[in-house]
Amino acid sequence: MKIRILFLLFLLALVYSCQEKSDYISDCECAKIDLKKGIEVTDNLDRFRVTFPNENWEPDIHTDELGNGIVGAVLDGNSFKSFGVTELTKAENWMNKKEQQTDIESKYNVVESGLAKINGKESLWNLVDFKNDSIPSLTLYITTEHPTENLFYTLNLSVSKDKYGKKELCELENIMQTFRTN
């Protein structure tokens, strides 16, 4: 009996020790996905790259009038997990971070927000609840600037709320940390 209890306590300690605190979402701990065997994808213009967990995400690279980008997703019926990066040219009247944050909060249902380092640059992040979309979702957005060019990037990690939530965003958020400009 004592051995079973000790074994159960060992398992609980092991599970708890594998949990990491989210870099973005408050009150959220998870076991983050391992990207060591992920697939690195570079955009069509060879200006940035990112790592997806595996080929099941089916990354799609595109360059069109809307921008240069990469998007990938895992679909399960009406449920989804997705990650995308879009590169755009900065507007002439580029807003500072405070103005950008005010603009974002006026347009979206921002649940949490803050600053993070992405690709060595201080960047805005926002957790947005899209509860009125056809498939309600939670999306973690990061807006970051190119270190030397007149470009900016929007990184977005989304999960549908019917099956997933903050825990799944936490598990996948390290995908965002793989973003690098070339």
Secondary structure, 3 states (H helix, E strand, C coil): CHHHHHHHHHHHHHHHHCCEECCCCCCCEECCCCCCCCEEEECCCCCEEEEECCHHHCCEEEEECCEEEEEEEEEECCEEEEEEEEEEECCCCCCCHHHHHHHHHHHCCEEEEEEEEECCEEEEEEEEEECCCCCCEEEEEEEEECCCCCEEEEEEEEEECCCCCHHHHHHHHHHHHHCEEC
